């Protein structure tokens, strides 16, 4: 097997991440508009929003330190690297060997940590409030996330994402209750991690209710563009991670170039379905009271633990 | 049952002198000496009356000092107590210790008229901000509004909370959404709110002062712009006050059309509000659907009355627009489709547990607090106060077409939303009844300006609640003073009380359930 092919797929996957993530967000917004009986701004609106922000000047607070200026690049970079690790198109990519799923969680944690610091850095009440809320969510969501992932790892006996995909997609098909529990937990965590309803409202303008938005209120111009773009990529990656962990059928095996077109079509199909699922949740639910989050993420943790237990008991 | 008037005369005896220049005659005005003003308030408090409004007038043109007026109400009865303060000693005893609602009225009197409420617990200015000179009193006759005012340095001291982990959140005056400006200062520990203090006055436009430079017929246009979303009710209250002064009786058809517009305004605003409450709980579906229904109403308004909000359609002596039989049919058929769609959406509101979890038990205004603060409108009715001017002090056609009052006990966000829902249903019902009994005839009569030295008073139940106008003619028959009391003037106090025990991220939802007017409050 030559080296050029995996590298080319990696580059392709990276490009897909960069450009498909805003389109996926556009798709979610479009569906949401339709569900609410409105006409939508189109699939490409998030792209246009990002481009607009890149053209704008950055307005920096006088007391902004290097953390504030550095964070957008770090968040964008860490999210992009995470995109190289997750098998979106194919397993056995060069970057996937560098990080397993625990390192992947750590990548998201780093960007969240710095976003929270940047929120505090400016010293506004909203930034601090957002950071405090974000860390509250993180402290509850991350353990649940790891538990859900360990369940999948147990099934495949590995923490490498490529291996996990291989075992589930190319192994014998078994209905596993442990994975069903882990999937439930994963969906709840995804809603919390990506700031969707019922945890956070991505469309709100009410500063007092914001979580993620409150931290980045002071960002503008290219900084905001990078953070927004990274946020879109994060939603895309969590969806891709869910697909890779629970519905990996269709992800190309290492070196299987002929299968790539099929993979792409299947990916598109899965993303469309994921968007519909997300919008059904977001349209049907109101945002929950902030202190209900502990119950919400607690139940995610519970589901993940049940997944682990049922693996040991049943499988 | 003894009326306010009887209990007043029995308590104050011969010191209470009745005023004959006040119209309509059903509203009594008593003059009392300054030292017995507080006693008068006590008598009102023991009779279980609420303070409707308190204001001052500059009587320079009559060759006197200042008058301080306080309006009380109990059930259908309104009573005004009036006392005088000479120019050399512009002060009066504060009523704040008897009536909490006087708190801001008196700060406002001090700020804008320069009459000191002696013994008032809070010396800070209200409406007039700290960058105004201390001696600039815009409501005094000696104040020239055309001259620029020098800017001074000043500081507004918010109530501070101290302790470990206590922090302050300043919000506004400019907000991220398209809403009016107002400043909110939170003292919080973690997410728990210790105290909320409002600072308003950012949309002070000098409306009360401006009235004094306008003719009687121009005044109605200004009153229609006090608060844009309540244009019909404000214009109606103004017209009723000055019509009372002159004994002008608009024809029946005009009265019916006024009520029709008033109810359409109520429906449109309630629809928008119910949707906005849901949107603040991130349930955007209802916002868009209810906004669509609201838009249907507004477009029909535009077609039938020539303006989406029916601005300037109520004029002294009647209304500016008639509707044709086709227009009547159009409204009736629109109501049929509207009420069908509305009921379907309300089922969604009522049956969504995640939404219910947010609106129930959030932002509770207890019935006790509501009574103490003297709140009005749907805010009062959601906290078990049976107040609705359409029912308590009706004017035609409400004396024949009587709405049912929706009163709830819980006083939470849900109660305020549900009172609105019931009122939309009720308004739809009474509009149908009005159109079925719409009298024929003229839509306006000639309005002659009132004679000198008279005062007119009117209350109208706008969609936010009781709107009060008190208009006084000067020695040359011009407008000497026009006191406007939007429901927001008292209801804003309730927001501060309702927020106790809530968490910071629930404030926008609570605030939206009140949805008080900044413009109507700041004037």
Interface residues (C-beta under 8 A of the other chain):
Chain A: X32 X35 X36 X37 X38 X125 X126 X128 X129 X132 X197 X198 X201 X203 X204 X205 X206 X207 X208 X209 X283 X284 X285 X286 X287 X288 X289 X290 X291 X292
Chain B: X167 X168 X169 X170 X171 X175 X176 X177 X190 X191 X278 X280 X281 X282 X283 X284 X285 X288 X289 X292 X352 X354 X355 X357 X358 X362 X503 X504 X505 X506 X507 X508 X509
